[in-house]
């Protein structure tokens, strides 16, 4: 993407965190934004903060394919076109594989993975109609490394990474760029909003878990958004967000088999 000025971006998960920061940052750079979230109150709050560009608000459940297809249609109907889609909405689940219910696993995959698939496919036909377009799918550093009690989250984010990389290769000679975002610790409400189930190995309360996440999360959403948008302007395949993400990705690349031992030593 050469510039954000006079472009149109559709963004999911804009009720808070990275999605909200992306919408505000893009609007400040002259980009019209179509913001989407499942929470009407949070969506309204985000819209109230956007200045300097056209904004449309869309109440959308990304896990619902029909709603995502209608979202894409509504964005183009309102703004006349679309240049970028940020598939950002996501949730978290902390539980062991043996204890985890199928219902919770499917809930997370429907949002974190299928929401990205639906968003990518729903907007593709419209992105093909403009001279410059980009799909930006948000994975995680947990799409690079795997850790205990995060099997469902890991699975969804590894899946997003693989899906996004394959799609980039399919579209490499077209007008559509594709980027995979892999944030490290960002101060969002994902831990607070997570479905959390303590086990013998994770006896901490949800409040303690959230507090620990707050210590680890170094970047603000605005700082994360700035790094993401720099990567989009460069049409990067992989956008690692935060120093921790870059360090962990390097450890995994250098020690693909034994990196978990290294991480245990760091975290112990």
BALOKOL-241374 format. One record per residue (C-alpha): y, x, z. Coordinates in steps of 0.001 Angstrom, whole numbers, plus 500000, padded with zeros to 6 digits. Layout:
# BALOKOL-241374
{{Y; X; Z}}
...
# end
This chain:
# BALOKOL-241374
{{500000; 500000; 500000}}
{{503238; 501629; 498874}}
{{505555; 499525; 501052}}
{{505480; 496482; 503316}}
{{508826; 495157; 502124}}
{{508551; 491934; 500091}}
{{504811; 491676; 500749}}
{{502799; 488885; 502381}}
{{500263; 489644; 505126}}
{{497705; 487307; 506704}}
{{496633; 488365; 510200}}
{{493992; 486888; 512503}}
{{493946; 487209; 516277}}
{{497735; 487259; 516547}}
{{497980; 485451; 519883}}
{{498211; 488756; 521742}}
{{497433; 492460; 521586}}
{{497124; 494374; 518335}}
{{497359; 491284; 516138}}
{{500626; 490206; 517726}}
{{502040; 493733; 517441}}
{{501010; 493976; 513784}}
{{502777; 490713; 512974}}
{{505993; 491765; 514709}}
{{505968; 495267; 513187}}
{{505296; 494022; 509661}}
{{508045; 491411; 509891}}
{{510505; 494081; 511025}}
{{509685; 495952; 507815}}
{{510430; 492966; 505596}}
{{506898; 491624; 505223}}
{{506274; 487877; 505350}}
{{503493; 487123; 507817}}
{{500930; 484345; 508088}}
{{499723; 484495; 511676}}
{{496481; 482911; 512848}}
{{494868; 482365; 516219}}
{{492594; 479901; 517985}}
{{495081; 479439; 520861}}
{{498031; 477230; 519864}}
{{500251; 478264; 522788}}
{{499781; 481979; 522179}}
{{500328; 481475; 518461}}
{{503621; 479712; 519151}}
{{504690; 482531; 521476}}
{{504001; 485172; 518823}}
{{505888; 483204; 516172}}
{{508918; 483011; 518469}}
{{509109; 486822; 518587}}
{{509123; 487384; 514834}}
{{512486; 488185; 513290}}
{{513670; 489269; 509867}}
{{510931; 487779; 507696}}
{{509259; 484508; 506757}}
{{506466; 483417; 509090}}
{{503858; 480668; 508941}}
{{501536; 479773; 511821}}
{{497922; 478696; 511371}}
{{495531; 477409; 514034}}
{{492214; 478925; 512941}}
{{488753; 479590; 514364}}
{{487613; 482682; 512466}}
{{483972; 481835; 513208}}
{{484313; 478692; 511075}}
{{483906; 479529; 507378}}
{{485557; 476330; 506167}}
{{488595; 476971; 508365}}
{{488916; 480522; 507056}}
{{488704; 479350; 503454}}
{{491376; 476745; 504151}}
{{493491; 479383; 505915}}
{{493520; 481490; 502746}}
{{494500; 478468; 500636}}
{{497250; 477517; 503070}}
{{498707; 481030; 503128}}
{{499027; 481119; 499346}}
{{500364; 477559; 499238}}
{{503051; 478445; 501791}}
{{504011; 481951; 500675}}
{{503065; 481862; 496985}}
{{500735; 484859; 497223}}
{{499079; 487253; 499640}}
{{498961; 491061; 499529}}
{{497186; 492004; 502744}}
{{494663; 490486; 505111}}
{{494128; 491943; 508564}}
{{490800; 490713; 509961}}
{{491651; 491538; 513544}}
{{490337; 488733; 515784}}
{{487640; 489860; 518199}}
{{485950; 489252; 521539}}
{{483880; 491312; 523961}}
{{480633; 490842; 525863}}
{{479294; 493114; 528588}}
{{475608; 492583; 529319}}
{{472247; 494313; 528960}}
{{469938; 493452; 526065}}
{{467219; 492203; 528411}}
{{469594; 489859; 530242}}
{{471822; 488777; 527352}}
{{471404; 485220; 526069}}
{{471041; 484513; 522365}}
{{473931; 482073; 522701}}
{{476327; 484773; 523901}}
{{475108; 487273; 521306}}
{{475599; 484750; 518495}}
{{479026; 483741; 519861}}
{{480211; 487344; 519651}}
{{478699; 488026; 516221}}
{{480189; 484827; 514795}}
{{483684; 485997; 515718}}
{{483514; 489782; 515430}}
{{481346; 490092; 512324}}
{{481226; 486792; 510463}}
{{484950; 486286; 511049}}
{{485554; 489525; 509146}}
{{483167; 488523; 506360}}
{{484742; 485082; 506015}}
{{488247; 486549; 505990}}
{{487392; 489177; 503401}}
{{485641; 486772; 501048}}
{{488129; 483910; 501459}}
{{491112; 486071; 500530}}
{{489519; 488222; 497810}}
{{490208; 485824; 494903}}
{{493897; 485674; 495856}}
{{494207; 489421; 496407}}
{{492876; 489985; 492894}}
{{495898; 488110; 491516}}
{{498569; 490535; 492781}}
{{499368; 494050; 491610}}
{{498848; 495689; 495002}}
{{496558; 494435; 497755}}
{{494662; 495609; 500804}}
{{491963; 494357; 503173}}
{{492134; 495825; 506669}}
{{489131; 495137; 508889}}
{{489280; 496009; 512574}}
{{486113; 497621; 513901}}
{{486267; 499862; 516996}}
{{485349; 503326; 518193}}
{{482321; 501369; 519446}}
{{481486; 501026; 515767}}
{{480899; 504802; 515853}}
{{479352; 505403; 519277}}
{{476905; 503207; 521193}}
{{477014; 502729; 524959}}
{{474956; 500785; 527521}}
{{475839; 497113; 528178}}
{{477725; 496959; 524875}}
{{474794; 496316; 522538}}
{{476236; 493092; 521115}}
{{479734; 494526; 520739}}
{{478332; 497738; 519250}}
{{476219; 495754; 516798}}
{{479202; 493718; 515614}}
{{481498; 496696; 515206}}
{{478878; 498889; 513494}}
{{478308; 495944; 511137}}
{{482026; 495622; 510382}}
{{482197; 499331; 509640}}
{{479245; 499258; 507229}}
{{480447; 496075; 505535}}
{{483949; 497480; 505083}}
{{482850; 500852; 503724}}
{{480521; 499217; 501199}}
{{483232; 496799; 500074}}
{{485688; 499665; 499626}}
{{483280; 501367; 497232}}
{{482783; 498121; 495315}}
{{486562; 497742; 494902}}
{{487417; 501420; 494433}}
{{488612; 500990; 490824}}
{{490548; 497780; 491433}}
{{493990; 496862; 492754}}
{{492529; 496230; 496220}}
{{492399; 498937; 498864}}
{{490092; 498573; 501848}}
{{490507; 500161; 505282}}
{{488383; 500161; 508432}}
{{490349; 500400; 511686}}
{{488620; 501951; 514693}}
{{490780; 501792; 517805}}
{{489992; 503562; 521035}}
{{491414; 502254; 524297}}
{{494326; 499885; 523696}}
{{495982; 497840; 526449}}
{{494973; 494374; 525232}}
{{493455; 491412; 527064}}
{{490021; 491848; 525431}}
{{488441; 493077; 528682}}
{{490038; 490303; 530721}}
{{488874; 487688; 528200}}
{{485379; 489162; 527835}}
{{482176; 487444; 528822}}
{{480998; 489778; 531564}}
{{477608; 489772; 533290}}
{{476981; 492385; 536020}}
{{473469; 493819; 536205}}
{{471662; 496412; 538300}}
{{473340; 499079; 536180}}
{{476737; 497364; 536046}}
{{477300; 495974; 539517}}
{{481103; 496075; 539350}}
{{482930; 492759; 539340}}
{{484802; 491599; 536267}}
{{488068; 492407; 538025}}
{{486879; 495977; 538692}}
{{485676; 496277; 535095}}
{{489046; 495077; 533791}}
{{490918; 497470; 536085}}
{{488792; 500381; 534853}}
{{489501; 499393; 531254}}
{{493234; 499387; 531990}}
{{492981; 502986; 533202}}
{{491049; 504092; 530116}}
{{493256; 502193; 527648}}
{{496112; 504577; 526934}}
{{497867; 503019; 523943}}
{{500091; 499965; 523925}}
{{499448; 497382; 521186}}
{{502717; 498399; 519515}}
{{501662; 502051; 519407}}
{{498302; 501019; 517980}}
{{499978; 498841; 515346}}
{{502222; 501720; 514282}}
{{499206; 503988; 513762}}
{{497337; 501283; 511858}}
{{500252; 500596; 509532}}
{{500699; 504303; 508797}}
{{497055; 504388; 507773}}
{{497469; 501310; 505578}}
{{500399; 502916; 503748}}
{{498103; 505866; 503009}}
{{495209; 503569; 502004}}
{{492930; 505424; 504422}}
{{489252; 504545; 504449}}
{{488995; 505097; 508198}}
{{491943; 504596; 510538}}
{{491143; 506068; 513946}}
{{493618; 504765; 516507}}
{{494350; 506882; 519565}}
{{493430; 510393; 520607}}
{{490333; 509138; 522422}}
{{489000; 507545; 519238}}
{{489488; 510777; 517315}}
{{487799; 512866; 520026}}
{{484814; 510516; 520353}}
{{484374; 510284; 516582}}
{{484369; 514086; 516378}}
{{481793; 514392; 519167}}
{{479527; 511873; 517432}}
{{479870; 513668; 514088}}
{{479079; 517095; 515558}}
{{476329; 515885; 517914}}
{{474845; 512768; 516276}}
{{471702; 512826; 518421}}
{{472858; 514195; 521756}}
{{476415; 512838; 521949}}
{{475419; 510297; 524602}}
{{474472; 513132; 526953}}
{{477922; 514616; 526431}}
{{479577; 511262; 527089}}
{{477539; 510751; 530264}}
{{478784; 514107; 531529}}
{{482389; 513196; 530693}}
{{482233; 509747; 532296}}
{{480220; 510702; 535396}}
# end
